[in-house]
Amino acid sequence: MPGGKERALRGRIRSVNSTKKITKAMELIAASRIVKAVGRIGGARTYFREMSELTRELLVTLPSYRPALTRTEAATTVLILVTSDRGLCGGYNSAVIRAYEEQVRRLDSPIELVGIGRRIENYLHFRGIESKVQLNGVTHLPTLDQAYSLMRPIMERVDAGEVGRVVVISNRFYSLGLQRLEETTLIPVDTSAVVDGADDPVAHFDFEAEPSLETVIDTALGQLVVAEFFGLLLEASAAEHAARQRAMKNATDNATELVRNLTRAMNRVRQDAITTEITEIVGGAEALAQGEHAMSGDER
């Protein structure tokens, strides 16, 4: 019968193996979701590229017009913090929180917070900080409607002169092995980057617009901001899945190493028990032999 220490080690090995199966399954699930997320990023980039081209054509047609989304008179800054709804993804969420704290120390202007994901909601609640808007259930599978519903009231406030800057703090997805936290300024829109980024910054079409070309430019620029924000949500989602896959792989590797160490410890305990039993048997046999020899000597 195994001893108490050996039984305890066997129980720990079974527990760690069960955890290892769970982390391995979560790693595979995250890997499958990354493939879908990367595909959606590709589609969003195509949409953003076409919107950029259309907006560029409109802007170079009327170069003297300055849309509201390019002005920064208002002092208020809106910070959009993109985190996950669930944990087990390494430093994905803590990086966003650290960047937010750095922004608070750096900015002197009024700040309004828009939280995306339960992790930032829990953090703000714990700190007693109120967010202007809190939206959960987004990062797993972001949609364009979600991006539009969140950005529309913000852009309306920009038009009204209540908000001057909109900054998104999120994780960007570059590849399976590279995700990076970045701060992206959505508003004010840098129209020079849109116009000068083209190969030929000259209008190729003559537009006739109703009610006015200025209104069409404002609408196109707003759609471009929404498209860029949607792309950031998609990249944050892919980065979350990649971070979770990496975290679960590390957990699986650690569990494998722990099982190996526990198995070695159990084998040592078992070997010590066997050695002790053999020593006791040999000692008992030796004692019996000496006893029999003493008895035979007394008889003589």
Helices and strands as residue ranges (DSSP letters): H 4-61, G 68-70, E 77-82, H 92-106, E 111-116, H 118-127, E 133-135, H 144-159, E 165-175, E 178-187, H 191-196, H 213-299
